Each structure stands twice: as structure tokens, then as C-alpha cells.
Amino acid sequence: MVFPESAGVSVDGQPTDAQLCHMCEGAVQNHSAVWRFCLSEGRIEGRCCFQDEEENILGLDLSNCSLSHVEDLQEASAAVIVDLSSNPVSNMSDFIFQGFNHLSYLILPIKLDCPGGNTSWDRVDINHDTRFCEGQRNACNLTGQISLDCPENSVCMPYGPGFFQCSCAQNFHGYKCLREGNFPMLEVMATLGGSTVVVSLLLWITQRRKIKGT
């Protein structure tokens, strides 16, 4: 992986709500892959980098953090690069990266496989004790069979390495996208509102009867 070398990075002392950025002491490791990526993005806080004033984490460096397990990285679901190398992690679920549609570079301890398998990435390299997963592939394009798993009137959408989801095509909605036309929001709200009024009225009548009975 080659990232631009420059001096245009700033370290921001303003705290954010992203707890992942402060899971480890210190900031993004100097001269690491995430550090080089962050140079072009503008703002570093803790172990994360952000683009200007945006709140989405674009780069996450949790390398050398003594992590024995990784359970939840959803705060970084918009990340382009994630580094988990140099940690004693031996097992990790692929579901951790579900929804990471923009993830292009993932650096892992050698004991971990690239999520979704090697076929979910353009390139997989090993260097000493580190595994590099580069170029996430669109799961909908991996095989012509995957699109058949989506019901009629829906389209396959990528949802992270090895994952996809089915979204209703335009003008279709409901269970298995079988209903055509705009979603009847007014009718649904009117029905819910009417039901609420009826239930409230019945409860009020019941309560009044109890009061009179006493």
C-alpha cells in the first residue's frame, strides 16, 4: 500500500464521542499505514483520523494495543483503513466488519484471515507476522449466483467484505418487495392514530367503570 507523504496533518485535542479513538494510549503510530493515510485527511485524534470537521472515522489504528479480542468496531463503519496488527488476537468474527462498505485496507495479525475470505479482496499479502487485505470487492459481483438470493423487485447492495443486502427497487416496498407504488405513509399513520384513540377510549371507559364500582 502506498499513501502520500506530506506534512499536512494536524493533531486535534478536541474530544469526540468515538470511544474507539481512545481504546489505546497515544495517537496514531508515526509512519504507520494509517498515519500515512491520515496525512491527506487533515485531522488526527487519538487512534483515529477524520476529514476536516466530519465526525465519521476514516482511519483507525489499534495496532500494538495488547488486544486479545475484538468485539465491536461499528463506530468506525465508515473507515477506509483499519490496522489491528501486533495484537494477540487469534479469532475474530467476520460480522465485525458487516456494513464496512468503504473499507479498502485492513491490516491484521497473521493468525486472522481477511474477512469474507481471500475472494472478497483484490489482494492479500503476508509480511512477517502481518496480513494485508487490500481492495474490498463488491460481494454482489463475486458470483452470478448471489444476486439470485435477492427476491424479485429488489437489488443486491454490498454490505461489507463478504456481505450483501437486498434493497427494494424503486416503487416497490413491503415484505419481499412485493408491493408496488409509494409507501402509504398517510394511510399507515391514520390507521395507527385511529387505533391509538380507540384503545385509549376503551381504557378510559374501563377505568371509569372501576371508579363507579367503588
mmCIF file of the C-alpha atoms, coordinates in Angstrom:
data_MODEL
# 
_entry.id   MODEL 
# 
loop_
_atom_site.group_PDB 
_atom_site.id 
_atom_site.type_symbol 
_atom_site.label_atom_id 
_atom_site.label_alt_id 
_atom_site.label_comp_id 
_atom_site.label_asym_id 
_atom_site.label_entity_id 
_atom_site.label_seq_id 
_atom_site.pdbx_PDB_ins_code 
_atom_site.Cartn_x 
_atom_site.Cartn_y 
_atom_site.Cartn_z 
_atom_site.occupancy 
_atom_site.B_iso_or_equiv 
_atom_site.pdbx_formal_charge 
_atom_site.auth_seq_id 
_atom_site.auth_comp_id 
_atom_site.auth_asym_id 
_atom_site.auth_atom_id 
_atom_site.pdbx_PDB_model_num 
ATOM 1   C CA . MET A 1 1   ? 0.000   0.000   0.000   1.00 0.00 ? 1   MET A CA 1 
ATOM 2   C CA . VAL A 1 2   ? 1.331   3.428   -0.898  1.00 0.00 ? 2   VAL A CA 1 
ATOM 3   C CA . PHE A 1 3   ? -0.025  6.569   0.714   1.00 0.00 ? 3   PHE A CA 1 
ATOM 4   C CA . PRO A 1 4   ? 1.040   10.165  0.057   1.00 0.00 ? 4   PRO A CA 1 
ATOM 5   C CA . GLU A 1 5   ? 3.877   11.505  2.145   1.00 0.00 ? 5   GLU A CA 1 
ATOM 6   C CA . SER A 1 6   ? 3.280   15.085  3.287   1.00 0.00 ? 6   SER A CA 1 
ATOM 7   C CA . ALA A 1 7   ? 3.383   17.300  6.329   1.00 0.00 ? 7   ALA A CA 1 
ATOM 8   C CA . GLY A 1 8   ? -0.211  18.491  6.250   1.00 0.00 ? 8   GLY A CA 1 
ATOM 9   C CA . VAL A 1 9   ? -1.554  16.669  9.289   1.00 0.00 ? 9   VAL A CA 1 
ATOM 10  C CA . SER A 1 10  ? -2.890  18.224  12.468  1.00 0.00 ? 10  SER A CA 1 
ATOM 11  C CA . VAL A 1 11  ? -3.471  16.607  15.847  1.00 0.00 ? 11  VAL A CA 1 
ATOM 12  C CA . ASP A 1 12  ? -6.758  17.709  17.367  1.00 0.00 ? 12  ASP A CA 1 
ATOM 13  C CA . GLY A 1 13  ? -7.106  17.888  21.130  1.00 0.00 ? 13  GLY A CA 1 
ATOM 14  C CA . GLN A 1 14  ? -10.884 18.277  20.979  1.00 0.00 ? 14  GLN A CA 1 
ATOM 15  C CA . PRO A 1 15  ? -12.601 15.123  22.261  1.00 0.00 ? 15  PRO A CA 1 
ATOM 16  C CA . THR A 1 16  ? -15.225 13.265  20.236  1.00 0.00 ? 16  THR A CA 1 
ATOM 17  C CA . ASP A 1 17  ? -17.781 10.665  21.253  1.00 0.00 ? 17  ASP A CA 1 
ATOM 18  C CA . ALA A 1 18  ? -15.851 7.923   19.453  1.00 0.00 ? 18  ALA A CA 1 
ATOM 19  C CA . GLN A 1 19  ? -14.600 5.633   22.217  1.00 0.00 ? 19  GLN A CA 1 
ATOM 20  C CA . LEU A 1 20  ? -12.598 3.584   19.732  1.00 0.00 ? 20  LEU A CA 1 
ATOM 21  C CA . CYS A 1 21  ? -10.238 6.516   19.286  1.00 0.00 ? 21  CYS A CA 1 
ATOM 22  C CA . HIS A 1 22  ? -9.160  6.215   22.912  1.00 0.00 ? 22  HIS A CA 1 
ATOM 23  C CA . MET A 1 23  ? -9.066  2.445   23.410  1.00 0.00 ? 23  MET A CA 1 
ATOM 24  C CA . CYS A 1 24  ? -5.276  2.643   23.379  1.00 0.00 ? 24  CYS A CA 1 
ATOM 25  C CA . GLU A 1 25  ? -2.869  5.181   24.780  1.00 0.00 ? 25  GLU A CA 1 
ATOM 26  C CA . GLY A 1 26  ? -1.221  7.663   22.471  1.00 0.00 ? 26  GLY A CA 1 
ATOM 27  C CA . ALA A 1 27  ? -2.065  8.674   18.934  1.00 0.00 ? 27  ALA A CA 1 
ATOM 28  C CA . VAL A 1 28  ? -1.885  7.060   15.519  1.00 0.00 ? 28  VAL A CA 1 
ATOM 29  C CA . GLN A 1 29  ? 1.534   5.387   15.248  1.00 0.00 ? 29  GLN A CA 1 
ATOM 30  C CA . ASN A 1 30  ? 4.043   7.537   13.369  1.00 0.00 ? 30  ASN A CA 1 
ATOM 31  C CA . HIS A 1 31  ? 4.908   6.308   9.869   1.00 0.00 ? 31  HIS A CA 1 
ATOM 32  C CA . SER A 1 32  ? 2.294   3.541   10.064  1.00 0.00 ? 32  SER A CA 1 
ATOM 33  C CA . ALA A 1 33  ? -0.051  2.863   7.139   1.00 0.00 ? 33  ALA A CA 1 
ATOM 34  C CA . VAL A 1 34  ? -2.886  4.639   8.942   1.00 0.00 ? 34  VAL A CA 1 
ATOM 35  C CA . TRP A 1 35  ? -0.618  7.594   9.726   1.00 0.00 ? 35  TRP A CA 1 
ATOM 36  C CA . ARG A 1 36  ? 0.344   7.968   6.072   1.00 0.00 ? 36  ARG A CA 1 
ATOM 37  C CA . PHE A 1 37  ? -3.314  7.772   5.028   1.00 0.00 ? 37  PHE A CA 1 
ATOM 38  C CA . CYS A 1 38  ? -4.281  10.346  7.657   1.00 0.00 ? 38  CYS A CA 1 
ATOM 39  C CA . LEU A 1 39  ? -1.754  12.849  6.354   1.00 0.00 ? 39  LEU A CA 1 
ATOM 40  C CA . SER A 1 40  ? -4.085  13.559  3.467   1.00 0.00 ? 40  SER A CA 1 
ATOM 41  C CA . GLU A 1 41  ? -7.265  13.623  5.555   1.00 0.00 ? 41  GLU A CA 1 
ATOM 42  C CA . GLY A 1 42  ? -6.452  16.527  7.858   1.00 0.00 ? 42  GLY A CA 1 
ATOM 43  C CA . ARG A 1 43  ? -7.263  15.688  11.485  1.00 0.00 ? 43  ARG A CA 1 
ATOM 44  C CA . ILE A 1 44  ? -5.994  13.082  13.947  1.00 0.00 ? 44  ILE A CA 1 
ATOM 45  C CA . GLU A 1 45  ? -7.457  12.409  17.358  1.00 0.00 ? 45  GLU A CA 1 
ATOM 46  C CA . GLY A 1 46  ? -6.155  9.583   19.490  1.00 0.00 ? 46  GLY A CA 1 
ATOM 47  C CA . ARG A 1 47  ? -6.038  6.460   17.345  1.00 0.00 ? 47  ARG A CA 1 
ATOM 48  C CA . CYS A 1 48  ? -8.384  7.859   14.670  1.00 0.00 ? 48  CYS A CA 1 
ATOM 49  C CA . CYS A 1 49  ? -8.310  10.279  11.790  1.00 0.00 ? 49  CYS A CA 1 
ATOM 50  C CA . PHE A 1 50  ? -11.152 12.364  10.425  1.00 0.00 ? 50  PHE A CA 1 
ATOM 51  C CA . GLN A 1 51  ? -11.686 14.507  7.359   1.00 0.00 ? 51  GLN A CA 1 
ATOM 52  C CA . ASP A 1 52  ? -11.752 18.142  8.446   1.00 0.00 ? 52  ASP A CA 1 
ATOM 53  C CA . GLU A 1 53  ? -14.802 18.650  10.693  1.00 0.00 ? 53  GLU A CA 1 
ATOM 54  C CA . GLU A 1 54  ? -16.536 15.403  9.761   1.00 0.00 ? 54  GLU A CA 1 
ATOM 55  C CA . GLU A 1 55  ? -17.356 13.016  12.622  1.00 0.00 ? 55  GLU A CA 1 
ATOM 56  C CA . ASN A 1 56  ? -17.018 9.747   10.693  1.00 0.00 ? 56  ASN A CA 1 
ATOM 57  C CA . ILE A 1 57  ? -13.845 7.813   11.447  1.00 0.00 ? 57  ILE A CA 1 
ATOM 58  C CA . LEU A 1 58  ? -11.903 7.326   8.204   1.00 0.00 ? 58  LEU A CA 1 
ATOM 59  C CA . GLY A 1 59  ? -8.782  5.722   9.650   1.00 0.00 ? 59  GLY A CA 1 
ATOM 60  C CA . LEU A 1 60  ? -8.435  3.571   12.786  1.00 0.00 ? 60  LEU A CA 1 
ATOM 61  C CA . ASP A 1 61  ? -5.095  2.444   14.220  1.00 0.00 ? 61  ASP A CA 1 
ATOM 62  C CA . LEU A 1 62  ? -5.456  -0.112  17.022  1.00 0.00 ? 62  LEU A CA 1 
ATOM 63  C CA . SER A 1 63  ? -2.104  -1.742  16.323  1.00 0.00 ? 63  SER A CA 1 
ATOM 64  C CA . ASN A 1 64  ? 0.064   -2.816  19.261  1.00 0.00 ? 64  ASN A CA 1 
ATOM 65  C CA . CYS A 1 65  ? -2.756  -2.298  21.782  1.00 0.00 ? 65  CYS A CA 1 
ATOM 66  C CA . SER A 1 66  ? -2.481  -5.678  23.565  1.00 0.00 ? 66  SER A CA 1 
ATOM 67  C CA . LEU A 1 67  ? -5.976  -6.591  22.377  1.00 0.00 ? 67  LEU A CA 1 
ATOM 68  C CA . SER A 1 68  ? -6.807  -10.257 22.970  1.00 0.00 ? 68  SER A CA 1 
ATOM 69  C CA . HIS A 1 69  ? -10.248 -9.996  21.345  1.00 0.00 ? 69  HIS A CA 1 
ATOM 70  C CA . VAL A 1 70  ? -12.187 -7.562  19.174  1.00 0.00 ? 70  VAL A CA 1 
ATOM 71  C CA . GLU A 1 71  ? -15.974 -7.424  19.511  1.00 0.00 ? 71  GLU A CA 1 
ATOM 72  C CA . ASP A 1 72  ? -17.388 -4.153  18.170  1.00 0.00 ? 72  ASP A CA 1 
ATOM 73  C CA . LEU A 1 73  ? -15.949 -1.680  15.670  1.00 0.00 ? 73  LEU A CA 1 
ATOM 74  C CA . GLN A 1 74  ? -19.225 -0.202  14.407  1.00 0.00 ? 74  GLN A CA 1 
ATOM 75  C CA . GLU A 1 75  ? -18.162 3.324   15.373  1.00 0.00 ? 75  GLU A CA 1 
ATOM 76  C CA . ALA A 1 76  ? -15.651 3.024   12.534  1.00 0.00 ? 76  ALA A CA 1 
ATOM 77  C CA . SER A 1 77  ? -18.047 1.575   9.932   1.00 0.00 ? 77  SER A CA 1 
ATOM 78  C CA . ALA A 1 78  ? -17.179 4.428   7.530   1.00 0.00 ? 78  ALA A CA 1 
ATOM 79  C CA . ALA A 1 79  ? -13.432 3.741   7.787   1.00 0.00 ? 79  ALA A CA 1 
ATOM 80  C CA . VAL A 1 80  ? -11.274 3.345   4.704   1.00 0.00 ? 80  VAL A CA 1 
ATOM 81  C CA . ILE A 1 81  ? -8.337  1.800   6.584   1.00 0.00 ? 81  ILE A CA 1 
ATOM 82  C CA . VAL A 1 82  ? -8.153  -0.199  9.836   1.00 0.00 ? 82  VAL A CA 1 
ATOM 83  C CA . ASP A 1 83  ? -4.985  -1.544  11.468  1.00 0.00 ? 83  ASP A CA 1 
ATOM 84  C CA . LEU A 1 84  ? -5.306  -4.309  14.098  1.00 0.00 ? 84  LEU A CA 1 
ATOM 85  C CA . SER A 1 85  ? -1.793  -5.702  13.687  1.00 0.00 ? 85  SER A CA 1 
ATOM 86  C CA . SER A 1 86  ? 0.618   -6.561  16.524  1.00 0.00 ? 86  SER A CA 1 
ATOM 87  C CA . ASN A 1 87  ? -2.189  -7.724  18.821  1.00 0.00 ? 87  ASN A CA 1 
ATOM 88  C CA . PRO A 1 88  ? -2.594  -11.207 20.395  1.00 0.00 ? 88  PRO A CA 1 
ATOM 89  C CA . VAL A 1 89  ? -5.945  -11.746 18.660  1.00 0.00 ? 89  VAL A CA 1 
ATOM 90  C CA . SER A 1 90  ? -6.380  -15.310 17.407  1.00 0.00 ? 90  SER A CA 1 
ATOM 91  C CA . ASN A 1 91  ? -10.073 -15.372 16.497  1.00 0.00 ? 91  ASN A CA 1 
ATOM 92  C CA . MET A 1 92  ? -12.462 -12.720 15.175  1.00 0.00 ? 92  MET A CA 1 
ATOM 93  C CA . SER A 1 93  ? -15.919 -12.875 13.612  1.00 0.00 ? 93  SER A CA 1 
ATOM 94  C CA . ASP A 1 94  ? -16.427 -11.654 10.044  1.00 0.00 ? 94  ASP A CA 1 
ATOM 95  C CA . PHE A 1 95  ? -19.598 -9.947  11.285  1.00 0.00 ? 95  PHE A CA 1 
ATOM 96  C CA . ILE A 1 96  ? -17.451 -7.294  12.984  1.00 0.00 ? 96  ILE A CA 1 
ATOM 97  C CA . PHE A 1 97  ? -16.917 -5.732  9.554   1.00 0.00 ? 97  PHE A CA 1 
ATOM 98  C CA . GLN A 1 98  ? -20.520 -6.028  8.389   1.00 0.00 ? 98  GLN A CA 1 
ATOM 99  C CA . GLY A 1 99  ? -21.562 -2.657  6.969   1.00 0.00 ? 99  GLY A CA 1 
ATOM 100 C CA . PHE A 1 100 ? -17.950 -1.518  6.348   1.00 0.00 ? 100 PHE A CA 1 
ATOM 101 C CA . ASN A 1 101 ? -18.684 -0.658  2.721   1.00 0.00 ? 101 ASN A CA 1 
ATOM 102 C CA . HIS A 1 102 ? -15.762 1.777   2.327   1.00 0.00 ? 102 HIS A CA 1 
ATOM 103 C CA . LEU A 1 103 ? -13.076 -0.411  3.903   1.00 0.00 ? 103 LEU A CA 1 
ATOM 104 C CA . SER A 1 104 ? -10.251 -0.693  1.372   1.00 0.00 ? 104 SER A CA 1 
ATOM 105 C CA . TYR A 1 105 ? -7.233  -1.513  3.554   1.00 0.00 ? 105 TYR A CA 1 
ATOM 106 C CA . LEU A 1 106 ? -7.257  -3.894  6.523   1.00 0.00 ? 106 LEU A CA 1 
ATOM 107 C CA . ILE A 1 107 ? -4.119  -4.889  8.422   1.00 0.00 ? 107 ILE A CA 1 
ATOM 108 C CA . LEU A 1 108 ? -4.390  -7.925  10.695  1.00 0.00 ? 108 LEU A CA 1 
ATOM 109 C CA . PRO A 1 109 ? -2.280  -10.242 12.854  1.00 0.00 ? 109 PRO A CA 1 
ATOM 110 C CA . ILE A 1 110 ? -1.178  -13.171 10.711  1.00 0.00 ? 110 ILE A CA 1 
ATOM 111 C CA . LYS A 1 111 ? -3.389  -15.607 12.666  1.00 0.00 ? 111 LYS A CA 1 
ATOM 112 C CA . LEU A 1 112 ? -6.502  -13.845 11.360  1.00 0.00 ? 112 LEU A CA 1 
ATOM 113 C CA . ASP A 1 113 ? -7.876  -14.320 7.862   1.00 0.00 ? 113 ASP A CA 1 
ATOM 114 C CA . CYS A 1 114 ? -9.225  -11.486 5.769   1.00 0.00 ? 114 CYS A CA 1 
ATOM 115 C CA . PRO A 1 115 ? -12.969 -11.144 6.497   1.00 0.00 ? 115 PRO A CA 1 
ATOM 116 C CA . GLY A 1 116 ? -15.063 -12.776 3.804   1.00 0.00 ? 116 GLY A CA 1 
ATOM 117 C CA . GLY A 1 117 ? -12.073 -14.849 2.700   1.00 0.00 ? 117 GLY A CA 1 
ATOM 118 C CA . ASN A 1 118 ? -9.411  -14.041 0.132   1.00 0.00 ? 118 ASN A CA 1 
ATOM 119 C CA . THR A 1 119 ? -12.006 -13.899 -2.652  1.00 0.00 ? 119 THR A CA 1 
ATOM 120 C CA . SER A 1 120 ? -13.520 -10.804 -1.011  1.00 0.00 ? 120 SER A CA 1 
ATOM 121 C CA . TRP A 1 121 ? -10.332 -8.818  -1.638  1.00 0.00 ? 121 TRP A CA 1 
ATOM 122 C CA . ASP A 1 122 ? -8.348  -7.798  -4.696  1.00 0.00 ? 122 ASP A CA 1 
ATOM 123 C CA . ARG A 1 123 ? -5.071  -8.551  -2.984  1.00 0.00 ? 123 ARG A CA 1 
ATOM 124 C CA . VAL A 1 124 ? -3.950  -10.423 0.145   1.00 0.00 ? 124 VAL A CA 1 
ATOM 125 C CA . ASP A 1 125 ? -0.304  -10.226 1.244   1.00 0.00 ? 125 ASP A CA 1 
ATOM 126 C CA . ILE A 1 126 ? 1.657   -11.566 4.206   1.00 0.00 ? 126 ILE A CA 1 
ATOM 127 C CA . ASN A 1 127 ? 4.707   -9.807  5.601   1.00 0.00 ? 127 ASN A CA 1 
ATOM 128 C CA . HIS A 1 128 ? 6.359   -11.378 8.657   1.00 0.00 ? 128 HIS A CA 1 
ATOM 129 C CA . ASP A 1 129 ? 3.580   -11.539 11.296  1.00 0.00 ? 129 ASP A CA 1 
ATOM 130 C CA . THR A 1 130 ? 1.092   -9.299  9.480   1.00 0.00 ? 130 THR A CA 1 
ATOM 131 C CA . ARG A 1 131 ? -1.651  -9.957  6.934   1.00 0.00 ? 131 ARG A CA 1 
ATOM 132 C CA . PHE A 1 132 ? -2.695  -7.212  4.489   1.00 0.00 ? 132 PHE A CA 1 
ATOM 133 C CA . CYS A 1 133 ? -6.169  -7.217  2.918   1.00 0.00 ? 133 CYS A CA 1 
ATOM 134 C CA . GLU A 1 134 ? -6.424  -4.653  0.143   1.00 0.00 ? 134 GLU A CA 1 
ATOM 135 C CA . GLY A 1 135 ? -9.224  -3.604  -2.203  1.00 0.00 ? 135 GLY A CA 1 
ATOM 136 C CA . GLN A 1 136 ? -12.597 -4.819  -0.920  1.00 0.00 ? 136 GLN A CA 1 
ATOM 137 C CA . ARG A 1 137 ? -14.612 -6.458  -3.682  1.00 0.00 ? 137 ARG A CA 1 
ATOM 138 C CA . ASN A 1 138 ? -18.322 -5.925  -4.228  1.00 0.00 ? 138 ASN A CA 1 
ATOM 139 C CA . ALA A 1 139 ? -19.971 -9.079  -2.855  1.00 0.00 ? 139 ALA A CA 1 
ATOM 140 C CA . CYS A 1 140 ? -22.776 -8.719  -5.398  1.00 0.00 ? 140 CYS A CA 1 
ATOM 141 C CA . ASN A 1 141 ? -20.245 -9.130  -8.225  1.00 0.00 ? 141 ASN A CA 1 
ATOM 142 C CA . LEU A 1 142 ? -18.324 -12.088 -6.803  1.00 0.00 ? 142 LEU A CA 1 
ATOM 143 C CA . THR A 1 143 ? -20.586 -14.622 -8.456  1.00 0.00 ? 143 THR A CA 1 
ATOM 144 C CA . GLY A 1 144 ? -23.630 -14.575 -10.653 1.00 0.00 ? 144 GLY A CA 1 
ATOM 145 C CA . GLN A 1 145 ? -25.416 -16.721 -8.088  1.00 0.00 ? 145 GLN A CA 1 
ATOM 146 C CA . ILE A 1 146 ? -25.519 -14.142 -5.292  1.00 0.00 ? 146 ILE A CA 1 
ATOM 147 C CA . SER A 1 147 ? -27.999 -11.845 -6.997  1.00 0.00 ? 147 SER A CA 1 
ATOM 148 C CA . LEU A 1 148 ? -30.392 -14.806 -7.208  1.00 0.00 ? 148 LEU A CA 1 
ATOM 149 C CA . ASP A 1 149 ? -30.615 -14.777 -3.408  1.00 0.00 ? 149 ASP A CA 1 
ATOM 150 C CA . CYS A 1 150 ? -32.436 -11.438 -3.540  1.00 0.00 ? 150 CYS A CA 1 
ATOM 151 C CA . PRO A 1 151 ? -36.194 -11.586 -4.147  1.00 0.00 ? 151 PRO A CA 1 
ATOM 152 C CA . GLU A 1 152 ? -37.821 -10.245 -7.280  1.00 0.00 ? 152 GLU A CA 1 
ATOM 153 C CA . ASN A 1 153 ? -38.170 -6.440  -7.434  1.00 0.00 ? 153 ASN A CA 1 
ATOM 154 C CA . SER A 1 154 ? -35.054 -5.958  -5.295  1.00 0.00 ? 154 SER A CA 1 
ATOM 155 C CA . VAL A 1 155 ? -31.406 -5.192  -5.959  1.00 0.00 ? 155 VAL A CA 1 
ATOM 156 C CA . CYS A 1 156 ? -28.239 -6.543  -4.374  1.00 0.00 ? 156 CYS A CA 1 
ATOM 157 C CA . MET A 1 157 ? -26.199 -3.974  -2.415  1.00 0.00 ? 157 MET A CA 1 
ATOM 158 C CA . PRO A 1 158 ? -22.719 -4.534  -0.910  1.00 0.00 ? 158 PRO A CA 1 
ATOM 159 C CA . TYR A 1 159 ? -22.630 -4.546  2.890   1.00 0.00 ? 159 TYR A CA 1 
ATOM 160 C CA . GLY A 1 160 ? -19.027 -5.059  3.893   1.00 0.00 ? 160 GLY A CA 1 
ATOM 161 C CA . PRO A 1 161 ? -16.426 -7.709  2.950   1.00 0.00 ? 161 PRO A CA 1 
ATOM 162 C CA . GLY A 1 162 ? -18.271 -10.887 2.006   1.00 0.00 ? 162 GLY A CA 1 
ATOM 163 C CA . PHE A 1 163 ? -21.692 -9.427  2.842   1.00 0.00 ? 163 PHE A CA 1 
ATOM 164 C CA . PHE A 1 164 ? -24.578 -8.089  0.804   1.00 0.00 ? 164 PHE A CA 1 
ATOM 165 C CA . GLN A 1 165 ? -28.114 -6.921  1.465   1.00 0.00 ? 165 GLN A CA 1 
ATOM 166 C CA . CYS A 1 166 ? -31.232 -6.789  -0.696  1.00 0.00 ? 166 CYS A CA 1 
ATOM 167 C CA . SER A 1 167 ? -32.939 -3.417  -1.099  1.00 0.00 ? 167 SER A CA 1 
ATOM 168 C CA . CYS A 1 168 ? -36.320 -2.938  -2.720  1.00 0.00 ? 168 CYS A CA 1 
ATOM 169 C CA . ALA A 1 169 ? -36.173 -1.475  -6.209  1.00 0.00 ? 169 ALA A CA 1 
ATOM 170 C CA . GLN A 1 170 ? -37.766 1.900   -6.871  1.00 0.00 ? 170 GLN A CA 1 
ATOM 171 C CA . ASN A 1 171 ? -41.552 1.961   -6.371  1.00 0.00 ? 171 ASN A CA 1 
ATOM 172 C CA . PHE A 1 172 ? -41.537 -1.376  -4.528  1.00 0.00 ? 172 PHE A CA 1 
ATOM 173 C CA . HIS A 1 173 ? -41.804 -1.939  -0.779  1.00 0.00 ? 173 HIS A CA 1 
ATOM 174 C CA . GLY A 1 174 ? -43.145 -4.287  1.869   1.00 0.00 ? 174 GLY A CA 1 
ATOM 175 C CA . TYR A 1 175 ? -42.460 -7.952  2.566   1.00 0.00 ? 175 TYR A CA 1 
ATOM 176 C CA . LYS A 1 176 ? -40.060 -9.311  -0.076  1.00 0.00 ? 176 LYS A CA 1 
ATOM 177 C CA . CYS A 1 177 ? -40.655 -6.090  -2.035  1.00 0.00 ? 177 CYS A CA 1 
ATOM 178 C CA . LEU A 1 178 ? -43.958 -7.450  -3.354  1.00 0.00 ? 178 LEU A CA 1 
ATOM 179 C CA . ARG A 1 179 ? -45.948 -4.225  -3.040  1.00 0.00 ? 179 ARG A CA 1 
ATOM 180 C CA . GLU A 1 180 ? -45.716 -1.706  -5.838  1.00 0.00 ? 180 GLU A CA 1 
ATOM 181 C CA . GLY A 1 181 ? -46.238 2.053   -5.575  1.00 0.00 ? 181 GLY A CA 1 
ATOM 182 C CA . ASN A 1 182 ? -45.301 4.644   -2.980  1.00 0.00 ? 182 ASN A CA 1 
ATOM 183 C CA . PHE A 1 183 ? -45.324 3.550   0.632   1.00 0.00 ? 183 PHE A CA 1 
ATOM 184 C CA . PRO A 1 184 ? -48.767 4.578   2.033   1.00 0.00 ? 184 PRO A CA 1 
ATOM 185 C CA . MET A 1 185 ? -47.395 6.663   4.881   1.00 0.00 ? 185 MET A CA 1 
ATOM 186 C CA . LEU A 1 186 ? -50.579 8.711   5.404   1.00 0.00 ? 186 LEU A CA 1 
ATOM 187 C CA . GLU A 1 187 ? -52.792 5.628   5.484   1.00 0.00 ? 187 GLU A CA 1 
ATOM 188 C CA . VAL A 1 188 ? -50.482 3.843   7.916   1.00 0.00 ? 188 VAL A CA 1 
ATOM 189 C CA . MET A 1 189 ? -50.251 6.851   10.228  1.00 0.00 ? 189 MET A CA 1 
ATOM 190 C CA . ALA A 1 190 ? -54.025 7.352   10.100  1.00 0.00 ? 190 ALA A CA 1 
ATOM 191 C CA . THR A 1 191 ? -54.613 3.699   10.970  1.00 0.00 ? 191 THR A CA 1 
ATOM 192 C CA . LEU A 1 192 ? -52.137 3.803   13.841  1.00 0.00 ? 192 LEU A CA 1 
ATOM 193 C CA . GLY A 1 193 ? -53.605 7.064   15.102  1.00 0.00 ? 193 GLY A CA 1 
ATOM 194 C CA . GLY A 1 194 ? -57.147 5.710   14.948  1.00 0.00 ? 194 GLY A CA 1 
ATOM 195 C CA . SER A 1 195 ? -56.145 2.528   16.761  1.00 0.00 ? 195 SER A CA 1 
ATOM 196 C CA . THR A 1 196 ? -54.458 4.553   19.487  1.00 0.00 ? 196 THR A CA 1 
ATOM 197 C CA . VAL A 1 197 ? -57.583 6.662   20.002  1.00 0.00 ? 197 VAL A CA 1 
ATOM 198 C CA . VAL A 1 198 ? -59.831 3.591   20.208  1.00 0.00 ? 198 VAL A CA 1 
ATOM 199 C CA . VAL A 1 199 ? -57.561 1.822   22.693  1.00 0.00 ? 199 VAL A CA 1 
ATOM 200 C CA . SER A 1 200 ? -57.267 4.968   24.818  1.00 0.00 ? 200 SER A CA 1 
ATOM 201 C CA . LEU A 1 201 ? -61.056 5.393   24.819  1.00 0.00 ? 201 LEU A CA 1 
ATOM 202 C CA . LEU A 1 202 ? -61.631 1.785   25.871  1.00 0.00 ? 202 LEU A CA 1 
ATOM 203 C CA . LEU A 1 203 ? -59.106 2.127   28.687  1.00 0.00 ? 203 LEU A CA 1 
ATOM 204 C CA . TRP A 1 204 ? -60.770 5.348   29.844  1.00 0.00 ? 204 TRP A CA 1 
ATOM 205 C CA . ILE A 1 205 ? -64.239 3.721   29.859  1.00 0.00 ? 205 ILE A CA 1 
ATOM 206 C CA . THR A 1 206 ? -62.903 0.715   31.772  1.00 0.00 ? 206 THR A CA 1 
ATOM 207 C CA . GLN A 1 207 ? -61.232 2.969   34.323  1.00 0.00 ? 207 GLN A CA 1 
ATOM 208 C CA . ARG A 1 208 ? -64.441 4.999   34.795  1.00 0.00 ? 208 ARG A CA 1 
ATOM 209 C CA . ARG A 1 209 ? -66.447 1.836   35.421  1.00 0.00 ? 209 ARG A CA 1 
ATOM 210 C CA . LYS A 1 210 ? -63.964 0.722   38.057  1.00 0.00 ? 210 LYS A CA 1 
ATOM 211 C CA . ILE A 1 211 ? -64.233 4.099   39.788  1.00 0.00 ? 211 ILE A CA 1 
ATOM 212 C CA . LYS A 1 212 ? -68.057 3.979   39.788  1.00 0.00 ? 212 LYS A CA 1 
ATOM 213 C CA . GLY A 1 213 ? -67.990 0.422   41.092  1.00 0.00 ? 213 GLY A CA 1 
ATOM 214 C CA . THR A 1 214 ? -66.038 1.500   44.144  1.00 0.00 ? 214 THR A CA 1 
# 
